[in-house]
């Protein structure tokens, strides 16, 4: 991190997502630094897969069989033999087969192409491109009324690869289901633009913090990739952000008699649905002024300590309160729980 970054207010993409769901939860978690009760992970497959697939890409091979072998070897090393999550050796072995089938599906679907892109990228620039959790830092300028202020927002990708003239950041996720409408649209214009606008309209009935969060995250990641291009001297590159779903149980089919497991992976290029073609026509970059302006406004509110959820309480109560790990110490919720009618 540069000296300039250390002088800026700091934020992470995770913090930004938290703020979108509930400003008060952000304050409790990221400002007051209160620890939430740890819960069991809902996606035990994700972490070993991320580590195994990144290890295979780190080898530098582009042969599909070698990629599968490298990932499988890594799985053998990181897969826990005595994990209490599994009630029997049979279940543990089944879960391992699912991971192995997912590795094969990943390599067949995008892994080989991404490995070849990595090979070209390493020839063009000297850097570390494979994680997991490769950090990207994006300086985001706050609104024009506060022209001299900016926020350093940190995001992560699991690896960076090349696709033609584009630098592509890739992140493994358990499932793409939270993206909602974004999974089924290929452009910003129309439904996606309306969804984004409605989320910030206090009079609109529709709200979707997960989809909106994904669009704001895309803006941050793309800016981080542009910063990476500048540091590496990779001129004339556009940037893209791709999610790869590797732990969605609906993508697994099992033949229990034959003891065979088949899996598939989903990919979503968030750049496709993020890109505002009008802005692209003016900048020739993958940008969306509407999203970027709203990102700056949201970060300005976050930095200025606007944590009162009252203006959007109905939305917060419906979306964030039911499973909030801070509910027991949230004065906003408690005051409404004990309020008198009338």
C-alpha positions as CSV (number, residue, x, y, z in Angstrom):
1,X,0.0,0.0,0.0
2,X,1.4,3.4,-0.9
3,X,1.9,6.3,1.5
4,X,-0.9,8.1,-0.3
5,X,-3.3,5.2,0.4
6,X,-2.5,5.2,4.1
7,X,-3.5,8.8,4.3
8,X,-6.9,8.1,2.8
9,X,-9.9,6.7,4.7
10,X,-10.0,2.9,4.2
11,X,-12.9,0.7,3.3
12,X,-13.3,-2.9,2.1
13,X,-15.8,-4.3,-0.4
14,X,-17.2,-6.5,2.5
15,X,-17.8,-3.3,4.5
16,X,-19.5,-1.7,1.6
17,X,-21.9,-4.7,1.3
18,X,-22.6,-4.5,5.0
19,X,-23.4,-0.8,4.8
20,X,-25.8,-1.4,1.9
21,X,-27.7,-4.0,4.0
22,X,-27.7,-1.9,7.2
23,X,-25.7,1.2,8.0
24,X,-26.0,0.4,11.8
25,X,-24.6,-3.1,11.3
26,X,-21.6,-1.5,9.5
27,X,-21.1,0.8,12.5
28,X,-21.2,-2.0,15.0
29,X,-19.0,-4.3,12.9
30,X,-16.5,-2.0,11.3
31,X,-16.4,1.1,13.4
32,X,-17.1,-0.1,16.9
33,X,-15.4,-3.4,15.9
34,X,-17.8,-5.6,17.9
35,X,-17.3,-9.3,17.3
36,X,-20.2,-11.2,15.9
37,X,-20.9,-14.7,17.0
38,X,-19.1,-17.1,14.7
39,X,-21.4,-19.4,12.8
40,X,-20.6,-22.6,10.9
41,X,-19.8,-21.9,7.3
42,X,-22.6,-22.8,4.9
43,X,-20.1,-23.6,2.1
44,X,-17.4,-25.9,3.5
45,X,-16.4,-26.8,-0.1
46,X,-15.5,-23.3,-1.2
47,X,-12.2,-22.8,0.7
48,X,-10.5,-26.0,-0.3
49,X,-11.6,-25.6,-3.9
50,X,-10.3,-22.0,-4.0
51,X,-6.9,-23.1,-2.7
52,X,-6.7,-26.2,-5.0
53,X,-7.7,-24.4,-8.2
54,X,-5.3,-21.5,-7.5
55,X,-2.5,-24.0,-6.8
56,X,-3.1,-25.6,-10.2
57,X,-3.0,-22.2,-12.0
58,X,0.2,-21.4,-10.1
59,X,2.0,-24.3,-11.8
60,X,2.1,-22.5,-15.1
61,X,0.8,-25.5,-17.0
62,X,-1.9,-25.2,-19.7
63,X,-2.5,-28.9,-20.2
64,X,-6.0,-29.8,-18.9
65,X,-5.0,-33.1,-17.4
66,X,-2.0,-31.5,-15.6
67,X,-4.3,-28.8,-14.2
68,X,-6.7,-31.4,-12.9
69,X,-3.9,-33.4,-11.4
70,X,-2.3,-30.4,-9.7
71,X,-5.6,-29.3,-8.2
72,X,-6.4,-32.9,-7.0
73,X,-3.0,-33.2,-5.4
74,X,-3.6,-29.9,-3.6
75,X,-7.1,-31.2,-2.5
76,X,-5.4,-34.3,-1.0
77,X,-3.2,-32.0,1.1
78,X,-5.9,-29.6,2.3
79,X,-8.9,-31.8,2.7
80,X,-9.4,-32.5,6.4
81,X,-9.5,-36.2,7.3
82,X,-11.1,-35.7,10.7
83,X,-13.5,-32.9,10.1
84,X,-16.4,-33.0,12.6
85,X,-18.8,-31.6,9.9
86,X,-19.1,-35.1,8.5
87,X,-20.9,-37.8,10.4
88,X,-19.1,-40.7,8.7
89,X,-16.2,-41.7,6.5
90,X,-18.7,-42.4,3.7
91,X,-20.0,-38.8,3.8
92,X,-16.5,-37.4,3.9
93,X,-15.5,-39.5,0.9
94,X,-18.6,-38.4,-1.0
95,X,-17.8,-34.7,-0.4
96,X,-14.3,-35.3,-1.7
97,X,-15.7,-36.8,-4.9
98,X,-17.9,-33.7,-5.3
99,X,-14.7,-31.5,-5.0
100,X,-12.9,-33.7,-7.6
101,X,-15.8,-33.5,-10.0
102,X,-16.0,-29.7,-9.6
103,X,-12.2,-29.5,-10.4
104,X,-12.8,-31.3,-13.6
105,X,-15.8,-29.2,-14.5
106,X,-13.9,-26.0,-13.8
107,X,-10.9,-27.0,-15.9
108,X,-13.2,-28.0,-18.8
109,X,-15.4,-24.9,-18.6
110,X,-12.9,-22.0,-18.1
111,X,-9.8,-23.3,-16.3
112,X,-7.8,-24.2,-19.4
113,X,-8.6,-20.9,-21.2
114,X,-7.7,-19.0,-18.0
115,X,-4.4,-20.9,-17.7
116,X,-3.5,-19.9,-21.2
117,X,-4.5,-16.3,-20.5
118,X,-2.2,-16.4,-17.5
119,X,0.6,-17.7,-19.6
120,X,0.2,-14.7,-22.0
121,X,-0.1,-12.3,-19.1
122,X,3.1,-13.5,-17.5
123,X,4.9,-13.0,-20.8
124,X,3.6,-9.5,-21.0
125,X,4.3,-8.4,-17.4
126,X,6.1,-9.4,-14.2
127,X,3.8,-9.8,-11.3
128,X,1.9,-12.1,-9.0
129,X,-1.4,-12.9,-10.5
130,X,-2.7,-15.9,-8.6
131,X,-4.1,-16.0,-5.0
132,X,-6.4,-16.9,-3.5
133,X,-7.3,-13.4,-2.2
134,X,-5.1,-11.3,-4.4
135,X,-5.7,-7.7,-3.2
136,X,-6.7,-4.9,-5.4
137,X,-6.9,-1.3,-4.2
138,X,-8.9,1.4,-5.8
139,X,-8.8,5.1,-4.9
140,X,-12.4,6.3,-5.3
141,X,-13.0,10.0,-5.4
142,X,-15.9,11.3,-3.4
143,X,-18.5,13.5,-5.0
144,X,-17.5,16.7,-6.7
145,X,-18.6,18.9,-3.8
146,X,-15.8,17.2,-1.8
147,X,-13.3,17.1,-4.7
148,X,-10.2,16.8,-2.5
149,X,-11.4,13.7,-0.7
150,X,-11.1,10.0,-1.7
151,X,-11.4,6.6,-0.2
152,X,-9.1,3.7,-0.7
153,X,-11.4,0.7,-1.2
154,X,-9.9,-2.8,-1.0
155,X,-11.3,-5.8,-2.9
156,X,-9.9,-9.2,-3.7
157,X,-9.9,-11.6,-6.6
158,X,-8.6,-15.1,-6.7
159,X,-6.5,-14.6,-9.8
160,X,-6.0,-12.3,-12.7
161,X,-5.8,-13.6,-16.3
162,X,-5.8,-12.2,-19.8
163,X,-8.5,-12.6,-22.5
164,X,-7.6,-10.9,-25.7
165,X,-7.1,-7.2,-24.9
166,X,-8.7,-7.5,-21.5
167,X,-7.3,-8.0,-18.1
168,X,-9.8,-10.2,-16.2
169,X,-10.2,-10.5,-12.4
170,X,-11.7,-13.8,-11.4
171,X,-13.2,-14.7,-8.0
172,X,-14.6,-18.0,-6.8
173,X,-18.0,-17.8,-5.1
174,X,-20.1,-20.6,-3.7
175,X,-23.1,-19.7,-5.8
176,X,-24.4,-17.0,-8.1
177,X,-27.9,-17.1,-6.7
178,X,-27.6,-13.9,-4.7
179,X,-27.0,-12.0,-7.9
180,X,-30.7,-12.5,-8.8
181,X,-31.6,-10.7,-12.0
182,X,-27.9,-10.1,-12.8
183,X,-27.5,-13.8,-13.7
184,X,-30.1,-13.6,-16.5
185,X,-29.3,-10.2,-18.1
186,X,-26.5,-9.4,-20.5
187,X,-26.7,-5.6,-20.5
188,X,-27.3,-2.7,-18.1
189,X,-30.0,-1.0,-20.1
190,X,-33.5,-1.9,-19.1
191,X,-34.3,-4.1,-16.1
192,X,-30.9,-3.8,-14.4
193,X,-30.8,0.0,-14.6
194,X,-34.3,0.1,-13.2
195,X,-33.4,-2.3,-10.4
196,X,-30.4,-0.2,-9.4
197,X,-32.3,3.1,-9.5
198,X,-35.3,1.7,-7.6
199,X,-33.0,0.4,-4.8
200,X,-32.0,4.0,-3.9
201,X,-35.4,5.5,-4.4
202,X,-37.1,5.8,-1.0
203,X,-40.6,5.8,-2.6
204,X,-39.9,2.6,-4.6
205,X,-41.2,-0.7,-3.3
206,X,-38.3,-2.8,-4.8
207,X,-35.0,-3.2,-3.1
208,X,-32.2,-5.6,-3.8
209,X,-29.0,-5.0,-1.8
210,X,-27.2,-8.1,-3.0
211,X,-27.6,-7.2,-6.7
212,X,-26.8,-3.6,-6.1
213,X,-23.8,-4.6,-4.0
214,X,-22.5,-6.8,-6.8
215,X,-22.7,-3.8,-9.2
216,X,-20.8,-1.5,-6.7
217,X,-18.3,-4.3,-6.1
218,X,-17.8,-4.5,-9.9
219,X,-17.0,-0.8,-10.1
220,X,-14.4,-1.2,-7.3
221,X,-12.8,-4.3,-8.8
222,X,-12.6,-2.8,-12.3
223,X,-10.9,0.4,-10.8
224,X,-8.5,-1.9,-8.9
225,X,-7.6,-3.7,-12.1
226,X,-7.0,-0.4,-13.9
227,X,-4.6,0.6,-11.2
228,X,-2.9,-2.8,-11.6
229,X,-2.6,-2.2,-15.4
230,X,-1.0,1.2,-14.7
231,X,1.5,-0.3,-12.3
232,X,2.4,-3.1,-14.7
233,X,2.6,-0.9,-17.8
234,X,-0.2,-2.8,-19.5
235,X,-1.5,0.0,-21.7
236,X,-4.6,-0.2,-23.9
237,X,-6.2,-2.9,-21.8
238,X,-9.9,-3.0,-20.8
239,X,-10.8,-4.7,-17.6
240,X,-13.4,-7.3,-16.7
241,X,-14.7,-9.0,-13.6
242,X,-15.9,-12.6,-13.6
243,X,-17.4,-14.8,-10.9
244,X,-17.1,-18.6,-11.0
245,X,-19.6,-20.5,-8.9
246,X,-17.9,-23.7,-7.6
247,X,-20.0,-24.8,-4.6
248,X,-23.6,-24.7,-5.6
249,X,-25.2,-28.0,-4.6
250,X,-27.8,-27.6,-7.3
251,X,-25.0,-28.1,-9.9
252,X,-24.1,-31.6,-8.5
253,X,-25.7,-34.8,-9.7
254,X,-25.0,-38.2,-8.0
255,X,-25.4,-41.7,-9.2
256,X,-25.5,-43.5,-5.8
257,X,-25.6,-47.0,-7.4
258,X,-22.5,-46.4,-9.6
259,X,-20.9,-44.1,-7.0
260,X,-20.4,-41.5,-9.7
261,X,-20.5,-37.7,-9.2
262,X,-20.9,-35.1,-11.9
263,X,-20.7,-31.4,-11.3
264,X,-20.9,-28.2,-13.3
265,X,-19.7,-24.6,-12.6
266,X,-21.5,-21.4,-13.5
267,X,-19.7,-18.2,-14.7
268,X,-21.1,-14.7,-14.6
269,X,-19.2,-11.9,-16.3
270,X,-20.4,-9.0,-14.3
271,X,-18.8,-6.6,-16.7
272,X,-21.5,-7.4,-19.3
273,X,-24.4,-6.4,-17.1
274,X,-22.4,-3.5,-15.5
275,X,-21.3,-1.8,-18.7
276,X,-23.1,1.4,-19.7
277,X,-22.7,1.5,-23.4
278,X,-23.2,5.2,-23.6
279,X,-20.3,5.7,-21.1
280,X,-18.3,3.2,-23.0
281,X,-18.8,5.1,-26.2
282,X,-17.2,8.2,-24.6
283,X,-14.4,6.6,-22.5
284,X,-13.7,3.2,-24.3
285,X,-13.5,1.8,-20.8
286,X,-15.8,-0.6,-19.0
287,X,-17.5,2.0,-16.9
288,X,-20.9,3.0,-15.7
289,X,-21.3,6.5,-14.5
290,X,-24.5,5.9,-12.7
291,X,-23.0,3.1,-10.6
292,X,-19.8,5.0,-10.0
293,X,-21.5,8.1,-8.9
294,X,-23.7,6.2,-6.5
295,X,-20.6,4.3,-5.2
296,X,-19.0,7.7,-4.4
297,X,-22.1,8.9,-2.7
298,X,-22.4,5.8,-0.6
299,X,-18.7,5.9,0.4
300,X,-19.1,9.6,1.4
301,X,-22.0,8.7,3.7
302,X,-20.0,5.9,5.1
303,X,-16.9,8.0,5.8
304,X,-19.1,10.8,7.3
305,X,-20.6,8.4,9.8
306,X,-24.2,8.4,8.5
307,X,-25.2,5.2,10.3
308,X,-28.8,6.0,11.3
309,X,-31.0,3.4,9.5
310,X,-34.3,5.3,10.3
311,X,-34.8,6.7,6.7
312,X,-34.7,3.2,5.3
313,X,-35.9,1.3,8.4
314,X,-38.7,-0.7,6.7
315,X,-36.2,-2.1,4.2
316,X,-33.5,-2.7,6.8
317,X,-36.0,-4.5,9.1
318,X,-37.2,-6.8,6.3
319,X,-33.8,-7.5,4.8
320,X,-31.1,-7.4,7.5
321,X,-32.8,-7.8,10.9
322,X,-34.0,-11.4,10.7
323,X,-30.6,-13.0,10.5
324,X,-28.4,-10.1,12.0
325,X,-25.8,-11.3,14.4
326,X,-25.8,-7.9,16.0
327,X,-29.6,-7.8,16.7
328,X,-29.1,-8.3,20.5
329,X,-27.1,-5.1,20.8
330,X,-28.8,-3.0,18.2
331,X,-30.6,-0.1,19.9
332,X,-32.6,0.7,16.7
333,X,-34.2,-2.8,16.7
334,X,-34.6,-3.0,20.5
335,X,-36.3,0.3,20.7
336,X,-38.9,-0.9,18.1
337,X,-39.3,-4.2,19.8
338,X,-40.4,-2.6,23.0
339,X,-42.3,0.4,21.5
340,X,-45.9,1.0,22.5
341,X,-48.6,1.2,19.9
342,X,-50.5,4.4,19.4
